[in-house]
Amino acid sequence: LKTNKLLSEIEAEDDGWNDFARRFCDWLVGSQLPSGSFGEKWSPTGELVADYRCGGVYGVATLVEAFKAFGEKRYLESAEKGARYYIEVCVDKEENYGICTDLSNVAIEMDGNDAVVFALLEIYEVTKESTYLEKAIKAAEFGLSFQYVYNMAFSPHSDAGKYALDTRGGALITNEVPIIGYW
């Protein structure tokens, strides 16, 4: 996100930040997996553990900003390849929205869902392809329905279950990961 913000604020005469941003984006393009994923989960030894989570979708928005800043088509091509991947594994399946630091059983969480929506809106802004806008809307609707419609069930022996807490309106994750961020 910091790189994305820096890219959107770059001034043409600031060669230091331009160089940093280009090197980072070149690394991002080079590390993209054949599936389109930006390899979200790595072991301490550098081995890819999982590539199905949405944390890497931040790379999509960053590369769109790089395309807008530098006009290099390869950045947009990489962003679109990534967008197609995250549409397939997150939006179309309505699952796997957890960011890279979450457990593998996380279906959705606020930051992961928001990142997908943001990235798809960013790429839609540049390409004007209606599919990106439609999928961003679908992702947003899913996130809102999950956060405002469903009430998570807790064990009656837990503190949350003992008080019969209603989780609607919270930043919901799953009932296996009892983290509720009340708004």
C-alpha positions, 0 to 999 in steps of 0.5 A: 500500500505504501508503494501504491501511495508513493506511485500516485504521488510521484513527481516527474523530477523525483528520480529517486522515488521513480527508480525505487518504484520501478525496481519494486514494480519490476520485482512484482512482475517478475515474482508473479506466478503463472496462475496470475497470483502474486505468491502471497504465502512463503515459508521462512526458507523462501518456499511458496506455501500457498497462492490462493489467498487474496493478499497478493491483490495489492499487487494489482492496484500497485501495478495499475498505479505504475502503469498510470505513472510510467505508461509501461504496458507490461505493468497493466498486462501483469495487473490484468493477469492478477485481476483475472486470477483473484476474480476466479479464486475470490469473487466468482467462488465467494471465498478465499478473501482472507489476507495472507497472514490469516489461517487457511480456513478464513473465508472472508475478512474486511481488509481482504475483501476491501483490497479486492474491491479496490484493485478491481476499481483501480483497473476498471478506471484505466481499462473501462472494461465492464467486467472489472466493475461488475466483479468489484460490485459483486465482491462489495455486495458479498462483503457487505452481506457477510458483515451485516446479515450473518450472525456467527455462532459461538460455543455456549462455553465461550465468553462470546457464547455465554453472553449470546453476542450478535456479531452482525455489523462486525468485521467478521472472519469465521467461527473458527477464528473468533476475532470480532472487530465491532464498529 
